[in-house]
Amino acid sequence: MAQIVSVISGKGGTGKTSLCAGLASCLARGGWRVLAIDLDVGLRNLDIALGMADEAALPFTAVLRGETPLSQATPHPTQRNLYLLTAPVTEQMESVPLRPFGAMLRAAKAEFDWVLIDAPAGVGRGFQLATAFADEALVVTLADPASQRDAARATDLLLAKRSIPVRMAVNRVSPKLFTKMQATVDDVMDLVGLPLLGLVPEDASVVLAAAAGRLLIDFTEQGAARACRNLAGRLRGERIPLMKPK
């Protein structure tokens, strides 16, 4: 059964968009039809993380308003089964109507195996849209206390409205930082209050792949790319041991 996964964060700068792109590409590489939706109206970046910055990507609002069929979602130029609906740059989030957005997502579930929504950071209108119809949510946080607090707040707001599975990914993990903070991943889980889907190590390849216009999994097989493959496997229900970032 098709799944809508909302990738959210309590604050900006957590690497949520890069992680969403990594998960989408890994799921597509596994043979599933994947639709990635950039919901960050006015500040889109998912196309860059997917190596699609040079593509004339279709905005999701064109589908939502019936101007273009969902079947015209922009295909990835090199990765089969991966499609993108980007965010419009000249509109406001408040102009996106809730019910038509939900209808578009229901239609997407009929055409794709996975729908990944890259939500805007924070808990405003974009957060509400991204989570209103999701089957599950992934909260992306860093190890620092401020990021954890914001992730916990986003989680509380989500669970107050929706009873859906919610898991956490700790991004840009640096063992040296944990040591200096005298903290562990268990401490992060306790503060945010969520089960852990996985850890993603700090990895310059994420930036380098995007700068080169390539998918991370085409750029390297190690580090963050390997972590994204593991997270994608766990989303599918596979039992995969946690990585130990170096």
N, C-alpha and C positions, 0 to 999 in steps of 0.2 A: 504494500500500500504506500502511495506517495506521501512524503513527509515535508512539511514546511518547517524550516529551522530558522529562527530569528537569532542573528548574531548581534549581541548588544554589549554596551559598556556604560558604566556610570559616568565616565569622563573621557575626554579626548586624549589621543596620544598613546593608547594602549596597543596599537597595532591591530585593531579589530578588523580593518578592511583587508590588510595583508593576510590575516588568518582566514577570513571568509573566502578570499580568493584561493588560498592554499587548499582549503577543504573542498571547494567546488571543483577545482582541477583534479584533485585526487579521486573524488567520487566519479567524475567523468572518465578518468583514466581506467577506473575499475569496470567500465562498461555501462554505467547508469546514465540516463538522460538527466542533465542537471540544468536548471535555470537559476542564474544568479541575478538578483535584483538590487540595484543601488538605490537606497531610499534617502540618501543624503541630498535632498533637494537644494540646488544652488551651490553645493560643495562636493560634487561627485569626484571620486577617486578610484572606484572599483575597477574601472576600465584600465587604469595605469597598472594596478596590482595584477591584473589578468594579462598584461601585455597586449592590450587592445586600444591603446591611446590613439592610434592612427586609424581606427575603424570608425565609420559613421554609425555609431550605435543608436538603436531605437530607444527613445525614452519611454518609461513605463506608462506615462500619462497618455501617450498616443493609443495604447492598447486599452487603458482604463476608460477612455472616452469613446471607444469604438471607431477611432479614425484608422487604425491599422490592426489586422488580426494578430493574435498571439503567435501564430505560426511564423510570423515575420521577425520574431526575436533574433537578435544579431548572433550568428554562429561564430564561435572562436575560429580564427584563421588556421590554427594548426592542431587543436585538440578536438577530436570528435566528441559528440554528445554534450558539449558545453556551450551554453547560450547565455546572452546578457541582455537585460533590460536596464538601461542606464537611467540616471536621474536627470530631470530637466534643470537647466541652469538659469532660466529667466522667470521662474515661478516661485511662489511661496508655499511652504509646507501646509499652511492653513487652507490652501485652495484644493488640496487633495481630499476628495470626499471618501468617507469611511466605507459606505456600503458598496459603491462600485469597485473600490480597492479590494474588498473581500471577494466580490464576484470574480474579479480577475484572478485572484489567488486560487479560487475553487476551480476555475477553468485550467489554470496551470497544473493543478494536481491531476487533472485528467490527461495531460500531455507529457508530463515529466515525472521522473521517479523521485527527484529531490528538488526542492525550491529553497534556496538560501537567500535570506534577506539581510543585507548589510545595513543595519539601522544607524541613524545618526547618533552620535554620542549624547549622553544626557537622558533626561526623563521627560522631555516635552512631547509635542504633538507627533514627531517622528517615532519616538519610542512607543507611543500608544498605537500608532498605525502598524508598526512592525510586529507588535506582540498580540494584537487583537485577534488574529486568525492563525497564529502559529500553533503547530502541534507540539513543539518543544523549543527551548531557548538555550543558547550558549552565552554565558556571561564571560567576557574577556577582561582580565585584570592584570596589572603588574604586581610586583611584590611589595611596592612601597605602601605605607600606611594610608595615604590619601586615596590612592587608587582602590585599595581594599575597602575603605569606608564607602566610597561612591558605588562600588560594585554591590556591597551589602544593601545600600539604599535602593538601588535599581531592582535588586532581587525582591526586597520587601514590597515595593510598589507593584511589581509584576504579579507576585503570588497573591496579593490582596485582590486582584481582579481575575486572574486566570489560574485554574488548577491544572497545570501542565508540567511535564518533566523539565527541570532546569539544572544544568550542570555548568561547571566552571572550567576555563582554560587559563592557566597562568602563563603569560607571554613574556618573552625577552628575559628568560631566567638566567641568572648569573650566580653560580655557586659561591663566588667570592663575595657577592653582595649579601647573600643569605648569611654567610659566615660573619661578616662585619655587623650585620643587623642582629646577630644571635637569634635567628629565626629559622623556621623550617616550613616546608610546604604544608604540613599539618596545621601550623599556626595560621596560615592564610585560609585554609579550609574552615577552621574554627571561626575566624573573624567574619568571613563572607557568609558562612553558613550553607555551603553547597558541596555536593559531591564533586570530585575532580574527574574531568574527562581527560585531561592530559597537560603536560608541560611542553612549552616551546622554548628552546634555548635562544639566547641572544645570538644573532647571526647576520653578519654584513651581507650575506648572499641575498637576503630579502630585498635590500635596497639596490644591490647591483643587478639583480635579475629585472627589477622594475625599470631601472635606468636603461637596460639593454632591450627592453620591450619583449621580454620572454617570461614564460611561466617559471615559477620557482622550481618546480619539479623537472623542468627541462634544463635548468641551469646547474643544479647539483642534486645529488642523491642523499646528502648527509645533512646534519644540523636541523634547521627549521623545516626543510623539505621532508626529511624522514619523520619528524614529529607530526607534520600535517597528515602524512600517510597513516600514522598510527591513530590520530584523532578521527580520521575518516573511517577507519576500520572499527573503532569503538562506537561511532555513531551508528554503524550497521549492526552492532551487537556482537562484534568479535571480541574475544578475550586476548588482549595484547598487553604485555608487561609495560610499565611506565619506563620511559627513557631516564637515564641519569645524565643530565647535561654536564658537559666538561668545560 
